[in-house]
Amino acid sequence: MTSAVLSLSALLAASALAAPAAGAAPRNDQPAAAPAGWERVDGSELARFAGSAGSDGSDGRTQAPAATGRSASARADDSGTFALKSVRNGKFTATEKNYAAPNTGVLRARSAEVTGAWEGFAFEWHEATQTYALKSLANNRYVAVEGNYTGNAQNVLRARSTGTGTWERFTLYYNEDADRWALQSALNGRFVAMENSYTGSLQYALRARSLEVTGSWEQFEIFQIGS
């Protein structure tokens, strides 16, 4: 199994601990600017980063945990199949396909390890828009930003779409110095954050609500889990 986890050396300690304010609903014509030190990653670059680590971890990178139980062997697209680990709480993102409506398929950083399809996502590169669509292996649905939700659930990420459009597209950023990844929604221009301070069923939910990458709330590690 090839590892693509990219671990943090250091960012400013204060910013890594500070929780960004959710703020008002963003305007689509005012997307957040690309964060300093972060570069957009296209399909070929993601594949290159993902393939840079040997399966024995000899380059010093941490290997993705071995999948157990549910299978993670579903075929990925050309970009690859990955698991997302929140830097904020150290948990892998899972698709909550058993949640009741309207939160069926919500993405939550709650798994201690990659158990299988629940934590797997196919990253599909779209050349025309220079963005990625994320397809959950748990329910075979694309991840959308719920821009029409209200309250604490507004802009939550949910694997519920059978096709892709602006709601399902994300710009992927990589910070080489920090060795971290960030996702920016094409729908509202906001960066995806993990809601560590939420309680109840949406605790640790992923939500496109940050104006910038302030620290660990918006940062993720990426593991390649499929060949």
VOLOKE-68184 format. One line per field, with one value per residue (C-alpha): residue in one letter; y, z, x. Coordinates in steps of 0.001 Angstrom, whole numbers, padded with zeros to 6 digits. Each point is the difference from the previous one (the first is absolute). Example, Ala and Ser with C-alpha at 12.3 -4.5 7.8 and 13.67 -1.06 7.14 Angstrom:
r = A | S
v = -004500 | 003440
w = 007800 | -000660
u = 012300 | 001370
//
This chain:
r = M | T | S | A | V | L | S | L | S | A | L | L | A | A | S | A | L | A | A | P | A | A | G | A | A | P | R | N | D | Q | P | A | A | A | P | A | G | W | E | R | V | D | G | S | E | L | A | R | F | A | G | S | A | G | S | D | G | S | D | G | R | T | Q | A | P | A | A | T | G | R | S | A | S | A | R | A | D | D | S | G | T | F | A | L | K | S | V | R | N | G | K | F | T | A | T | E | K | N | Y | A | A | P | N | T | G | V | L | R | A | R | S | A | E | V | T | G | A | W | E | G | F | A | F | E | W | H | E | A | T | Q | T | Y | A | L | K | S | L | A | N | N | R | Y | V | A | V | E | G | N | Y | T | G | N | A | Q | N | V | L | R | A | R | S | T | G | T | G | T | W | E | R | F | T | L | Y | Y | N | E | D | A | D | R | W | A | L | Q | S | A | L | N | G | R | F | V | A | M | E | N | S | Y | T | G | S | L | Q | Y | A | L | R | A | R | S | L | E | V | T | G | S | W | E | Q | F | E | I | F | Q | I | G | S
v = 000000 | 003298 | 002742 | 003605 | 001444 | 003367 | 001014 | 003474 | 001331 | 003218 | 002973 | 002925 | -001619 | 002689 | -000195 | -003789 | 000184 | 002847 | -000878 | 002137 | 001782 | -001385 | 003434 | 000823 | -002027 | 000696 | 001647 | -002035 | 003008 | 000470 | -003270 | -000304 | 000785 | -002714 | -000244 | 001100 | -002918 | -002316 | -001181 | -001424 | -003690 | -001529 | -003623 | -000919 | 001714 | -001825 | -003309 | 000946 | 000965 | -003133 | -002187 | 001644 | -002229 | -003604 | -002691 | -000783 | 003593 | 000261 | 003697 | 000804 | 000666 | -001657 | -002852 | -000129 | -002462 | -003353 | -000345 | -002570 | -001191 | 001891 | -000095 | 003096 | -001641 | 001833 | 001237 | 003615 | 002380 | 001118 | 002327 | -002629 | -001045 | 001667 | 000435 | 003440 | 000391 | 003153 | 001667 | 001535 | -003221 | -002664 | -001890 | -001294 | 001355 | -002437 | 000178 | -000327 | -001908 | -001328 | 003457 | 000939 | 002711 | 002804 | -000893 | -003337 | -000261 | 002860 | -000053 | -000249 | -000336 | -002717 | -003231 | -001067 | -001978 | -000780 | -002895 | -000099 | 001719 | 002253 | 001994 | -000265 | 002696 | -000040 | 003321 | 000719 | 002737 | 002308 | 001662 | 002684 | 001464 | -001010 | -001465 | -003349 | -001867 | -002353 | -003217 | -001981 | -003720 | -000573 | 000924 | 000756 | 003618 | 003247 | 002374 | 003247 | 003210 | 000606 | 003719 | 000080 | -001505 | 002398 | 000410 | -002139 | -002348 | 002692 | -000964 | -003439 | -002595 | -002889 | -002962 | 000094 | 000919 | -002315 | 002604 | 002924 | 003752 | 003038 | -001413 | -003067 | 001623 | 000883 | 001584 | -001999 | 001867 | -001306 | 001751 | -001519 | 001633 | -001063 | -003263 | 000382 | 000121 | 002302 | -000085 | 003046 | -000247 | 001193 | 000819 | 002653 | 000487 | -001061 | -002444 | -003240 | -000113 | -002819 | 001021 | -001265 | 002121 | -001173 | -002379 | -002677 | -001755 | 002746 | -000007 | -000223 | 000721 | 001506 | 003386 | 002516 | 003123 | 001464 | 003122 | -001202 | -002855 | 001087 | -003224 | -003564 | 000542 | 000214 | -002341 | -003645 | -002874 | -002179 | -003754 | -002012 | -003107 | -001404 | -001083
w = 000000 | -001064 | 002561 | -000817 | 003471 | 000130 | 003549 | 001511 | 000982 | 001523 | -000512 | 002366 | 003277 | 000857 | -003309 | 000170 | 003276 | -000846 | -001182 | -002985 | 000230 | -002168 | -000979 | -002319 | -003051 | -002684 | -003324 | -003070 | -001717 | 002865 | 000393 | 002549 | -001378 | -000438 | 003306 | 000062 | -000313 | -001474 | -003625 | -002068 | -000776 | -003283 | -000830 | -001051 | 003031 | 002446 | -001585 | 000235 | 003666 | 000735 | -001716 | 001571 | 003074 | -000143 | 001296 | 002728 | 001244 | -000663 | -000789 | 003543 | -000719 | 002130 | -001668 | -000295 | 002495 | -001493 | -000873 | 002055 | -000098 | -002726 | -003353 | -001376 | -003297 | -002124 | -003247 | 000010 | -002942 | -001588 | 002893 | 002714 | 003119 | 003269 | 003662 | 001639 | 003517 | 001956 | 001502 | 002674 | 001669 | -001697 | -001292 | -003470 | -001885 | -000380 | -001985 | 002381 | -002436 | 002838 | 001257 | -000365 | -002415 | -000509 | 001119 | -001798 | -001350 | 002017 | 000239 | 003507 | 001258 | 002547 | -000912 | 001844 | -003035 | -003586 | 000351 | -003636 | -002363 | 002716 | 000037 | -003721 | -002658 | -003702 | -001062 | -003552 | -001873 | -002301 | -002493 | -001223 | 003481 | 001506 | 002971 | 001680 | 000743 | 002991 | -000335 | 003153 | -000190 | 002782 | -002049 | -003479 | 000218 | -000654 | 002870 | -000185 | 002031 | 001410 | -000689 | 000598 | 003466 | 002909 | 003458 | 001061 | -002931 | -002663 | -002509 | 001554 | -002305 | -000925 | -002366 | -001702 | -003700 | -003022 | -002249 | 000323 | -000310 | 001937 | 003224 | -000298 | -001109 | 002105 | -000524 | 001671 | 001554 | 001271 | 002275 | -000553 | 003040 | 002328 | -001892 | 000255 | -002249 | -000129 | -001947 | -001343 | -001120 | -003520 | 001162 | 002603 | -000162 | 003622 | 001400 | 001566 | 003789 | 002481 | 002639 | 003062 | 002420 | -001190 | 002136 | -000932 | -003365 | -001853 | 002282 | -002195 | -003140 | -002977 | -001023 | -002674 | 002159 | 000532 | -001784 | 000262 | 001193 | 003584 | 001257 | 000874 | -000420 | -003786 | -000443 | -000979 | -000575 | -003040 | -000200 | -003180 | 000710 | -003485 | -002757
u = 000000 | 001474 | -000004 | -000751 | -000261 | 001637 | 000799 | 000375 | 003411 | -001319 | -002273 | -000402 | -001033 | -002489 | -001840 | -000121 | -001883 | -002356 | -003503 | -001071 | -003329 | -002781 | -001253 | -002868 | -000935 | 002644 | -000744 | 000843 | 001602 | 002457 | 001921 | 002756 | 003437 | 002603 | 001866 | 003617 | 002385 | -002648 | -000067 | -002836 | 000430 | -001150 | -000676 | 003527 | 001522 | -002255 | 000962 | 003671 | -000236 | -001984 | 002579 | 003032 | 000071 | 001106 | -002309 | 002511 | -000050 | 003747 | -000198 | -001095 | -003652 | -002651 | -001832 | -003732 | -001473 | -000848 | -003650 | -001877 | -003586 | -001886 | 001779 | 001747 | 000890 | -002566 | 001488 | 001127 | 000129 | 003271 | 000840 | -000275 | -001832 | 000876 | -000852 | -000134 | 001317 | -000767 | 003042 | -002200 | -001167 | 002128 | -003047 | -000801 | -003012 | -002900 | -003237 | -002951 | -002185 | -002181 | -000954 | -003652 | -001121 | 000853 | 003548 | 000317 | 003537 | 001485 | 003806 | 001446 | 003592 | -000732 | 001860 | 003146 | 001170 | -000876 | -002422 | -001054 | -002419 | -001442 | 003266 | 000783 | -000451 | 000803 | 001510 | -001155 | 001851 | -001977 | 002313 | -002415 | -000595 | 003359 | -001857 | -000605 | -003188 | 000067 | -001982 | -000704 | 000712 | -002531 | -003074 | 001389 | -001188 | 001850 | 000709 | -001988 | 000102 | -003474 | -000215 | -003754 | 000131 | -000455 | 001494 | 002961 | -000578 | 000397 | 002719 | 000490 | 001602 | -002281 | 000459 | -003390 | 000372 | -000100 | 001636 | 002381 | -000371 | 001169 | -001456 | 002241 | 003269 | 003032 | 003373 | 002752 | 002938 | 003306 | 002493 | 003431 | 001609 | -002810 | -000566 | -003765 | -003087 | -003043 | -003280 | -001836 | -003614 | -000808 | -003527 | 000768 | 003781 | 000412 | 002541 | -001145 | 000325 | -000573 | -002543 | 001837 | -002050 | -003411 | -002024 | -002497 | -000214 | 001878 | 003032 | 003132 | -002054 | 001811 | -001371 | 001060 | -000055 | 003508 | 001257 | 003577 | 002168 | 000583 | 001544 | -000912 | -003758 | 000391 | 002973 | -000044 | 002361 | -000618 | 000546 | -000175 | -002048 | -000524 | 002362
//
